[in-house]
């Protein structure tokens, strides 16, 4: 680059500086016109103007004074505007678009200034290229800083908002004597209709960020119900969500199960739909019990657990040591851990569910009827009495084994949850 070209660039920068106020006004007006996110209230608009002006001043100083790009940082006003953009949940893409539009407008202004100077075509083209190159490098560098500022503020703001929302939800769940109107005011939502709660969580070793997985889970629930959920971040690996509607929520469980196949680390526990403030609380307790069964039970890899499928096990899960001891007394040797005994338990459970029909049980298990006969006789030998004796106790004990993992090496008392619903 020749000295004459550098001199020309400095001259252009000084001429732009002289009209900087007009350029700032024109540029901010353009932002407001073409980018909806820039239509702020007066206070934020003033900050937007200050951000634009500070960037224009920095570019002009860089060109006029030969400031190195290594010394360039995001101007304070621009940094604060990026934070405010994040706080208002405005898109980062809109902010970056403004930087690129501003860059284009600045370079066009420099070209206009060059046309007014007595320069040869080569001299003007060389100076214009130099201005465009340096301006582009400035914008690239500042954008990197703006992205970091925006994303950091978004995370901080989300965490603060989530913490406040979680505190309000916990108060609604736990405060005795809270009336409906006060609860609705605290949550800024109606609690008069139907509610369906879900707990969404990720397992250890999740490859993707847990927050992204949890958001995907909330999106699955929204797609499967056609309703936007109320979502609360209970901790870094857990979302609490509620679907609310005037009518009983319908859930496409098959769709959720299909979607979960693409998210192997994600788990969802669904409560039973219920109504009103009491229903808002009850469906959440249902979801908590379903989750406890999921993390404690015989099939921890199961991605979707519905409370209605595990309701009885959910009532037992908080007393696993007692339940395990009782089941051992009821089933005796049928509590053993070997595969043959597990098959006997499964056969007895199907047989009792089939109302004592050997034929029906054989069809359900895809085995010969004689196989069912043999296994039932063997189970009765181990029990020491017919299945018709103490039948209800046997069925409940078998359910505890099947749902809670008793008799399969897990042992009573494994797992559990803390009051927030998070696995220990």
N, C-alpha and C positions, 0 to 999 in steps of 0.2 A: 504494500500500500504506500503510495507516494505521500510526501508531506502536504502537497496541495490538496489531495483528497481528504486527508485528516482535517485540514483547515476548513474545507468545505463542510464536512460533517459537523464540526464545532459551530460553524456559522448557522447551519440549518437548525441545530439544537437551540441556539440562542434565540433565533427568530420564533421557533415554536414556543419557547418559554415566555416570550413577550405576549403571546396570545393564549397562554395556558388556561386562563379562566374561561374564555370562550370555548376552547377545545373540551374542557371538562364538562361544561354545560351541554354541549352538543353530544358528547359521548354518553353521559348519564341519561340524557333524554332518549337516545337510541336504545340503551339497555332496557329502559322502562317500556318502550314501544314494542320491542321484538321478543323480550323474555318475560313471561308472566310472573316468574318468581321475584322479579325486581320491582314489583309494584308494592312498595312497603308503606308503612305509616311514616309520619314525619320524622320521628326519632331515628328509625333505621335508615330512612332515605338520606338523612344528613350524614350518617356513617358511611353509606354507599358512596356519596359524593366525596367524602374525605378519603376513602379507600382509593377511588379512581384518581383523585388529584395527587395523592402520595405516590402512586405508581408512575404517573406521568412526570412528576418532578424527578423521581429517581432515574427514569429513562433519560430525561434531558440532561441531568447531571452526569450520568454515565457517558453520554455522547459528547457533552461539552467539555468535560474535565478529564476524560480518558480513564475513568474509574474501572478497575479490574472487576471482572465478573466474580472473582474469588471473594471480593468484598461486598457483594450484593446479598442482602437478606430481605425477607418479606417486610415491607414497611409496617410499623405498628398499627396504623389505621386499617390497612388491608388485612392484617392478622386478626384484628378484632371483628372486622366485618365477616371474615370466614367463620369465626366462632359463632357470631350471631346467626349466620346462615344455617349452621348446624343446629343451633338451639331451636330455630323455628322449623326444623325438619324439612328444609328446602333442599332440593337435589344438588349434589356436588356437580353433576353434569351441567346444570344451568350456570353455576358459578364459573366453571372452566370455559364454557361457551362465551361468557362475557369477556374473559381475558383474551380469547382468540379474536373476537370481534373488535375489541379495543386495540389489539395489536395491528389488525388490518387498517383500522381507521387512522392510527398514528402514522403508519407507513404512507398511507395515501396523503396525509397532511404534509409529510416530509417531501413527497414527490411534487406536491403543489408548490411548496416553497422553492424547490430546485428549479421549477419552470420559470420562476421570477428572477433567477440569477443569470448573469451573463456567462454561461458555461457552454463548452462544446458538448455534443451528444455523448461522446465517450466519457468526459469528466462527470456529466450529470448521471450517466448510467452507473459509473463506478461508485459515486457517492451514494446513490440510491441503494445499490446492492449492499454497501457497507452499513447503512442505516438499518436496512431490513435484516441483515444478518445479526447485528448486535441486539436489535430489538427482540428478535426471535429468541436469541440465547437468554436474554433477560427474562422474557416471559416463561420460557421453559424452566429456568431455575426457580423463579418465584412460584410457579405452579406446583413444583415439587414440594416446596415449603407449605403452600396453601393446602394441599391434599393432606399432609401430615397434621396440620392444625385442625382442619375440618374433621378428620376421622378421630383424632384424639378427643375433641370436644363432643363429637357425637357419642362416643363411648362413655365419656364422663356424664353427659346429660342423660343418656339412656339409663345409666346405672342409678343416677339420682332419681329419675322419674320412676324407674322400676321399684326402687326402695320405698318411695312414698306410696306408690300404688299397692305394693305388697303389704305395707303397714295398714293401709285402709282395709284391704281385703281381710287380713287377719283379724282386725277389729270387728268387722261384720261377722266373721265366722265364730268369734270367741266371746263377744260381749253379750252377757245375759241381760235380758230386759230391753234390748235394743228394738225400737219400733221400726216398722217398715219404711216410713217416710225418712227417718234419720239414716237408715241403711242406704236407701236410694240416693240421698244427698251425698253421702260419703263416697259412693261409687260412681255417681253421675250417670246412673242407668236405672231402668225400670226393673224391679224384682217381682212384679205382679204375675207374670206369665209362667211358662215352663222353663226349666233349666236342666242342662246336661253337662256335668263336669267331666273333665279328663285331666289326667296327669301324664305329661310327656317328659321322658327322661332319656339320657344317653348312658351307655355303659362305659366302663373304663377302657382306655386304649382307643378312643374314637379317633379316626384318621383326620376327618374334617373338624374345623372349629366347632365346639359344642353349641355355640350360639347359632351357627348356621343350620346345624341339624335340628335344633329345637324350633327355629322359625319354619323349617320345612315341615316339621310335625304339625305345627299350628295351621300351616297352609293345607295340609292333608285333611285336617278336621274341618276346615272351612269348605273345602271342595266336596267333602263327603256329606255335609249337612246343608250346604247352600247358605250358610250364615257366617258372618264374621265373629270370631270368638273374642270374649274378654280374656286377655292374656296377662299373666303375672309371672315374672321371673322369680321363682322361689330361691334358687341358688344357681351356681354356674352350670349345673347339669340338669336342671329341672324347671319346667314350666307348669303352672296351674292354669287351666283354661275352662271357660264356661261358654256354652252355646245357649243363648236365651231367645225365646220366641213366644208369640201369643198362643200358638198351637204346640202340641207335643212334637219335639224335634225328631225328624226321621234321619237315620244314619245309614249310609251305604257302607256296611262293614266290609263287604268284599272289596270295595275300592280302597279302603284304608289298608287292608292286608296286602293288596297288590302293590300299592305305593310303598309300603314298608319293606318290601323285598329289595328295593333299590337303596334302602338305608339300613344296613344290617346292624348298626349300633343303636338304632332308635327303637324306643319302646313306648307304647301308649296303653294306659289303663282307663277304661270308661266306667263312669258311675251309671246309675239308673236315673232316668228323667223324673223330675219331681217339680212341684209348683210352689210359688211364693218364696218368702224369706226362709222359712223352714226348709223348703225344698232346695233352695240354693245351698244351704248348709249340708243337707242330707246327701245330695248327689255327690258332693265333694267327699264326704266321709265314705261313701260307697267306692269312689275312685281310689281313695287311700287304701281301703281294704283290698281292692282288686290288685293294686300295686304291690301290697305286702305279700299277697299270695304269689304274685309273679316273681318277686325277688327271693322268696323263701321256698317256693314250691318245687314240684318234681320236674317242671319244664321251664327253667329260667331263660331259655332261648326263645320262648314264645313272644312274638313281637306285639300282639294285640291281646289284651285280657279284658273281658267284659264282665262287670260285676254280677250281672244276672246269671252268668255261667258258673261263678265261683262264690256265690253269696254265702252258702253255709261254711265253706272253707274260710271265708273272710271273717266270720264270727269266731272261728277257732284259732286264727293265726297268731293272735296276741298272747295265747296261752299254750304255746307249743310244748313246753316240757310236760305240763299237765295232760295235754291231749295225747302226747306220745306215750306217757305212762298208762293212761286209760286204754288207748288202742292196743297196747301190748297185753293188757289184761283180757281184753275182749277177744283178740285174735290169736294170742299165744304164739305157736310156732308159725302161723301165717304172716308174722311180722319179719321173718328172716329175709336176708338181703340177697339170696342167690336167685338166679334167673328163673329157675323152675318154680320157686315159691312166688315170685312176682307174677308169673303166668297164671298160677292158681288164683291169686288175688284178683287179677283182671277177669278171669273166667267167672269167678263167683260174683263179681260186681255186675257183669253183663247178664248173667243168669238171673240174678235177683231183679235187675231192671227189666228183664223180659218176663217177669211175673212167673218165674219157675218153669218156663217153656224151654226144654232142651233143643227143640227144633229151631225156635226163634233165636236162641243164643248162638247155635251153630251157624245159622245164616249170617248173623251180625259179625261173627268172628272169622267167617270163611274157613271153618274147620268141619270135620265130620261130627255128627251128633254123638257118636260113641266116644269121641275125644272129650266132649263136654261132660258126658256121663262119668268117664274115668276121673276127670279133674274134680268134679263136684264130690265124688266119693272120697277122693284123696283129701280134699279140703276138710270134709266132715270128719275124717279120721284124725286129722291134725287138731281140729277144734275140739273133738271129743263129744260132739253132739250134732244133731241135724241143723241145717241152715234155718229151718222154721223156728228154732228155739233162739230167742234173743235176736230176732231178725233185724229190728231197727238199729240196735247197737252195732251189729255187724256191718250194716250198710253205711252208717256214719263213720265207723272206724276205717272201712275200706276207702271211703271218700277222702278222709284225712290222709291216708297213705298216698292215694292217687294225686291229690291236689297239692299237698304240702310236703311231699317228698319223704314222708316217714317210711321206714322200712327199705329205703334205697340208699343207705349209707350217708344220708344227709344228717340224720339224727334230729331229735327234738331240740329246738332252741337255736337252730342255725338261722343266720340272717336277722330279720327284724327291721324296724324303722324307728327313726326319731320322730318327735312330734311334727316336724315339717313334712314328713313323708319321704325323707331322704334315706336310702339304705345305709346301715351302719357297716 
